[in-house]
Amino acid sequence: SADPALTGAPEGHELPVREVRLSAGAGFVVAVCGSIMTMPGLPRKPAALDIHLNADGDVEGLF
């Protein structure tokens, strides 16, 4: 239920869906309800793959 005052297993309730998103890569549909916020997903190539140490021992690829 979307009502926090209801406890147990209430019957006959409606769940208000604010938005529906397709996560095609993951293969599922996400129903966003109420004030829930989602986190962004990672890109295909995370930025961490470009971070490395050069020959002098300095970190490169952060910015």
N, CA, C and O atoms as CSV, one atom per row, in Angstrom:
chain,resi,resn,atom,element,x,y,z
A,1,SER,N,N,0.835,-1.188,0.000
A,1,SER,CA,C,0.000,0.000,0.000
A,1,SER,C,C,0.875,1.245,0.000
A,1,SER,O,O,2.005,1.213,0.485
A,2,ALA,N,N,0.363,2.325,-0.535
A,2,ALA,CA,C,1.067,3.598,-0.515
A,2,ALA,C,C,0.759,4.386,0.754
A,2,ALA,O,O,1.311,5.467,0.959
A,3,ASP,N,N,-0.118,3.855,1.611
A,3,ASP,CA,C,-0.505,4.533,2.847
A,3,ASP,C,C,0.320,3.975,4.003
A,3,ASP,O,O,0.126,2.820,4.382
A,4,PRO,N,N,1.243,4.765,4.580
A,4,PRO,CA,C,2.078,4.261,5.670
A,4,PRO,C,C,1.301,3.945,6.941
A,4,PRO,O,O,1.821,3.260,7.821
A,5,ALA,N,N,0.057,4.434,7.057
A,5,ALA,CA,C,-0.745,4.164,8.249
A,5,ALA,C,C,-1.346,2.758,8.219
A,5,ALA,O,O,-1.709,2.222,9.266
A,6,LEU,N,N,-1.453,2.159,7.045
A,6,LEU,CA,C,-1.998,0.806,6.939
A,6,LEU,C,C,-0.915,-0.207,7.288
A,6,LEU,O,O,0.220,-0.108,6.822
A,7,THR,N,N,-1.278,-1.173,8.107
A,7,THR,CA,C,-0.313,-2.202,8.486
A,7,THR,C,C,-0.830,-3.563,8.058
A,7,THR,O,O,-1.999,-3.715,7.704
A,8,GLY,N,N,0.041,-4.535,8.093
A,8,GLY,CA,C,-0.358,-5.879,7.711
A,8,GLY,C,C,-0.479,-6.006,6.200
A,8,GLY,O,O,0.366,-5.505,5.459
A,9,ALA,N,N,-1.527,-6.674,5.749
A,9,ALA,CA,C,-1.763,-6.880,4.318
A,9,ALA,C,C,-3.123,-6.309,3.953
A,9,ALA,O,O,-4.090,-7.063,3.846
A,10,PRO,N,N,-3.228,-4.986,3.757
A,10,PRO,CA,C,-4.520,-4.382,3.443
A,10,PRO,C,C,-5.049,-4.865,2.089
A,10,PRO,O,O,-4.276,-5.185,1.186
A,11,GLU,N,N,-6.344,-4.909,1.968
A,11,GLU,CA,C,-6.970,-5.332,0.718
A,11,GLU,C,C,-7.687,-4.160,0.069
A,11,GLU,O,O,-8.111,-3.223,0.746
A,12,GLY,N,N,-7.815,-4.223,-1.253
A,12,GLY,CA,C,-8.576,-3.214,-1.973
A,12,GLY,C,C,-7.902,-1.869,-2.087
A,12,GLY,O,O,-8.580,-0.863,-2.297
A,13,HIS,N,N,-6.589,-1.816,-1.956
A,13,HIS,CA,C,-5.902,-0.533,-2.053
A,13,HIS,C,C,-5.383,-0.313,-3.477
A,13,HIS,O,O,-5.261,-1.258,-4.256
A,14,GLU,N,N,-5.088,0.917,-3.796
A,14,GLU,CA,C,-4.505,1.283,-5.078
A,14,GLU,C,C,-3.110,1.841,-4.839
A,14,GLU,O,O,-2.883,2.586,-3.885
A,15,LEU,N,N,-2.191,1.480,-5.699
A,15,LEU,CA,C,-0.824,1.984,-5.623
A,15,LEU,C,C,-0.629,3.003,-6.733
A,15,LEU,O,O,-0.607,2.634,-7.907
A,16,PRO,N,N,-0.486,4.295,-6.383
A,16,PRO,CA,C,-0.320,5.311,-7.422
A,16,PRO,C,C,1.076,5.249,-8.051
A,16,PRO,O,O,2.080,5.419,-7.358
A,17,VAL,N,N,1.134,5.010,-9.347
A,17,VAL,CA,C,2.397,4.955,-10.082
A,17,VAL,C,C,2.607,6.302,-10.740
A,17,VAL,O,O,1.800,6.743,-11.558
A,18,ARG,N,N,3.704,6.954,-10.373
A,18,ARG,CA,C,4.013,8.292,-10.876
A,18,ARG,C,C,4.665,8.244,-12.249
A,18,ARG,O,O,4.445,9.129,-13.075
A,19,GLU,N,N,5.467,7.213,-12.496
A,19,GLU,CA,C,6.248,7.147,-13.738
A,19,GLU,C,C,6.633,5.701,-13.997
A,19,GLU,O,O,6.816,4.926,-13.058
A,20,VAL,N,N,6.755,5.335,-15.265
A,20,VAL,CA,C,7.216,4.001,-15.646
A,20,VAL,C,C,8.424,4.178,-16.547
A,20,VAL,O,O,8.374,4.923,-17.526
A,21,ARG,N,N,9.519,3.487,-16.213
A,21,ARG,CA,C,10.763,3.602,-16.987
A,21,ARG,C,C,11.165,2.240,-17.535
A,21,ARG,O,O,11.013,1.219,-16.863
A,22,LEU,N,N,11.672,2.235,-18.745
A,22,LEU,CA,C,12.180,1.017,-19.349
A,22,LEU,C,C,13.679,0.948,-19.141
A,22,LEU,O,O,14.403,1.861,-19.538
A,23,SER,N,N,14.153,-0.124,-18.523
A,23,SER,CA,C,15.582,-0.384,-18.395
A,23,SER,C,C,15.909,-1.502,-19.369
A,23,SER,O,O,16.049,-2.663,-18.986
A,24,ALA,N,N,16.027,-1.127,-20.635
A,24,ALA,CA,C,16.170,-2.110,-21.709
A,24,ALA,C,C,17.433,-2.955,-21.551
A,24,ALA,O,O,17.403,-4.162,-21.790
A,25,GLY,N,N,18.534,-2.334,-21.154
A,25,GLY,CA,C,19.779,-3.085,-20.989
A,25,GLY,C,C,19.682,-4.134,-19.907
A,25,GLY,O,O,20.224,-5.230,-20.047
A,26,ALA,N,N,18.993,-3.804,-18.823
A,26,ALA,CA,C,18.825,-4.742,-17.711
A,26,ALA,C,C,17.687,-5.715,-17.979
A,26,ALA,O,O,17.634,-6.794,-17.390
A,27,GLY,N,N,16.769,-5.327,-18.879
A,27,GLY,CA,C,15.675,-6.219,-19.244
A,27,GLY,C,C,14.471,-6.163,-18.328
A,27,GLY,O,O,13.798,-7.176,-18.139
A,28,PHE,N,N,14.181,-5.008,-17.755
A,28,PHE,CA,C,12.991,-4.910,-16.915
A,28,PHE,C,C,12.375,-3.516,-16.974
A,28,PHE,O,O,12.985,-2.569,-17.471
A,29,VAL,N,N,11.167,-3.414,-16.461
A,29,VAL,CA,C,10.430,-2.154,-16.392
A,29,VAL,C,C,10.375,-1.726,-14.926
A,29,VAL,O,O,10.121,-2.550,-14.046
A,30,VAL,N,N,10.612,-0.435,-14.662
A,30,VAL,CA,C,10.621,0.101,-13.298
A,30,VAL,C,C,9.410,1.007,-13.106
A,30,VAL,O,O,9.221,1.954,-13.869
A,31,ALA,N,N,8.598,0.731,-12.106
A,31,ALA,CA,C,7.469,1.583,-11.751
A,31,ALA,C,C,7.903,2.470,-10.588
A,31,ALA,O,O,8.214,1.968,-9.507
A,32,VAL,N,N,7.924,3.782,-10.802
A,32,VAL,CA,C,8.330,4.736,-9.773
A,32,VAL,C,C,7.064,5.240,-9.088
A,32,VAL,O,O,6.172,5.785,-9.738
A,33,CYS,N,N,6.993,5.054,-7.771
A,33,CYS,CA,C,5.795,5.395,-7.007
A,33,CYS,C,C,6.107,6.462,-5.964
A,33,CYS,O,O,7.201,6.492,-5.400
A,34,GLY,N,N,5.144,7.329,-5.715
A,34,GLY,CA,C,5.270,8.321,-4.650
A,34,GLY,C,C,6.472,9.222,-4.824
A,34,GLY,O,O,6.753,9.685,-5.929
A,35,SER,N,N,7.184,9.474,-3.734
A,35,SER,CA,C,8.331,10.390,-3.757
A,35,SER,C,C,9.658,9.663,-3.874
A,35,SER,O,O,10.704,10.241,-3.576
A,36,ILE,N,N,9.638,8.405,-4.301
A,36,ILE,CA,C,10.872,7.632,-4.445
A,36,ILE,C,C,11.735,8.241,-5.541
A,36,ILE,O,O,11.236,8.613,-6.603
A,37,MET,N,N,13.043,8.340,-5.271
A,37,MET,CA,C,13.994,8.836,-6.265
A,37,MET,C,C,14.899,7.676,-6.666
A,37,MET,O,O,15.173,6.788,-5.860
A,38,THR,N,N,15.355,7.687,-7.902
A,38,THR,CA,C,16.249,6.633,-8.374
A,38,THR,C,C,17.655,7.189,-8.567
A,38,THR,O,O,17.843,8.394,-8.735
A,39,MET,N,N,18.622,6.308,-8.540
A,39,MET,CA,C,20.011,6.692,-8.772
A,39,MET,C,C,20.360,6.427,-10.230
A,39,MET,O,O,19.863,5.469,-10.823
A,40,PRO,N,N,21.206,7.264,-10.808
A,40,PRO,CA,C,21.592,7.018,-12.198
A,40,PRO,C,C,22.459,5.765,-12.303
A,40,PRO,O,O,23.185,5.418,-11.372
A,41,GLY,N,N,22.373,5.112,-13.422
A,41,GLY,CA,C,23.180,3.923,-13.656
A,41,GLY,C,C,24.577,4.285,-14.132
A,41,GLY,O,O,24.862,5.445,-14.431
A,42,LEU,N,N,25.425,3.306,-14.198
A,42,LEU,CA,C,26.782,3.526,-14.686
A,42,LEU,C,C,26.804,3.509,-16.206
A,42,LEU,O,O,25.988,2.831,-16.830
A,43,PRO,N,N,27.725,4.245,-16.803
A,43,PRO,CA,C,27.860,4.179,-18.255
A,43,PRO,C,C,28.467,2.838,-18.667
A,43,PRO,O,O,28.913,2.063,-17.821
A,44,ARG,N,N,28.480,2.579,-19.949
A,44,ARG,CA,C,29.062,1.312,-20.429
A,44,ARG,C,C,30.535,1.193,-20.045
A,44,ARG,O,O,31.016,0.100,-19.747
A,45,LYS,N,N,31.247,2.317,-20.053
A,45,LYS,CA,C,32.667,2.320,-19.691
A,45,LYS,C,C,32.853,3.256,-18.498
A,45,LYS,O,O,32.873,4.473,-18.680
A,46,PRO,N,N,32.988,2.722,-17.287
A,46,PRO,CA,C,33.173,3.576,-16.106
A,46,PRO,C,C,34.450,4.413,-16.204
A,46,PRO,O,O,35.443,3.963,-16.776
A,47,ALA,N,N,34.430,5.619,-15.652
A,47,ALA,CA,C,35.583,6.513,-15.688
A,47,ALA,C,C,36.797,5.914,-14.991
A,47,ALA,O,O,37.929,6.283,-15.303
A,48,ALA,N,N,36.583,5.007,-14.063
A,48,ALA,CA,C,37.697,4.384,-13.336
A,48,ALA,C,C,38.631,3.616,-14.261
A,48,ALA,O,O,39.797,3.408,-13.925
A,49,LEU,N,N,38.142,3.196,-15.413
A,49,LEU,CA,C,38.985,2.463,-16.358
A,49,LEU,C,C,40.053,3.355,-16.987
A,49,LEU,O,O,41.054,2.852,-17.498
A,50,ASP,N,N,39.849,4.680,-16.954
A,50,ASP,CA,C,40.810,5.612,-17.543
A,50,ASP,C,C,41.814,6.154,-16.530
A,50,ASP,O,O,42.686,6.939,-16.902
A,51,ILE,N,N,41.717,5.759,-15.264
A,51,ILE,CA,C,42.628,6.248,-14.226
A,51,ILE,C,C,43.810,5.274,-14.120
A,51,ILE,O,O,43.626,4.063,-14.002
A,52,HIS,N,N,45.015,5.831,-14.163
A,52,HIS,CA,C,46.208,4.999,-14.054
A,52,HIS,C,C,47.385,5.825,-13.537
A,52,HIS,O,O,47.294,7.047,-13.416
A,53,LEU,N,N,48.473,5.152,-13.238
A,53,LEU,CA,C,49.707,5.817,-12.818
A,53,LEU,C,C,50.643,5.887,-14.013
A,53,LEU,O,O,50.805,4.908,-14.742
A,54,ASN,N,N,51.258,7.046,-14.212
A,54,ASN,CA,C,52.235,7.154,-15.292
A,54,ASN,C,C,53.598,6.656,-14.807
A,54,ASN,O,O,53.716,6.178,-13.679
A,55,ALA,N,N,54.621,6.765,-15.646
A,55,ALA,CA,C,55.959,6.256,-15.317
A,55,ALA,C,C,56.569,6.955,-14.102
A,55,ALA,O,O,57.413,6.376,-13.417
A,56,ASP,N,N,56.149,8.202,-13.825
A,56,ASP,CA,C,56.682,8.941,-12.677
A,56,ASP,C,C,55.906,8.665,-11.394
A,56,ASP,O,O,56.255,9.189,-10.336
A,57,GLY,N,N,54.858,7.848,-11.477
A,57,GLY,CA,C,54.048,7.541,-10.304
A,57,GLY,C,C,52.928,8.521,-10.048
A,57,GLY,O,O,52.310,8.488,-8.984
A,58,ASP,N,N,52.650,9.401,-11.008
A,58,ASP,CA,C,51.578,10.377,-10.871
A,58,ASP,C,C,50.273,9.778,-11.404
A,58,ASP,O,O,50.270,8.996,-12.355
A,59,VAL,N,N,49.169,10.166,-10.766
A,59,VAL,CA,C,47.851,9.684,-11.190
A,59,VAL,C,C,47.398,10.484,-12.403
A,59,VAL,O,O,47.470,11.713,-12.409
A,60,GLU,N,N,46.928,9.776,-13.432
A,60,GLU,CA,C,46.426,10.432,-14.645
A,60,GLU,C,C,45.017,9.922,-14.924
A,60,GLU,O,O,44.660,8.804,-14.552
A,61,GLY,N,N,44.229,10.757,-15.583
A,61,GLY,CA,C,42.894,10.343,-16.000
A,61,GLY,C,C,41.775,10.716,-15.045
A,61,GLY,O,O,40.637,10.291,-15.243
A,62,LEU,N,N,42.068,11.503,-14.011
A,62,LEU,CA,C,41.022,11.893,-13.071
A,62,LEU,C,C,40.132,12.988,-13.639
A,62,LEU,O,O,38.925,12.983,-13.398
A,63,PHE,N,N,40.701,13.927,-14.388
A,63,PHE,CA,C,39.929,15.053,-14.875
A,63,PHE,C,C,40.119,15.220,-16.358
A,63,PHE,O,O,39.541,16.128,-16.956
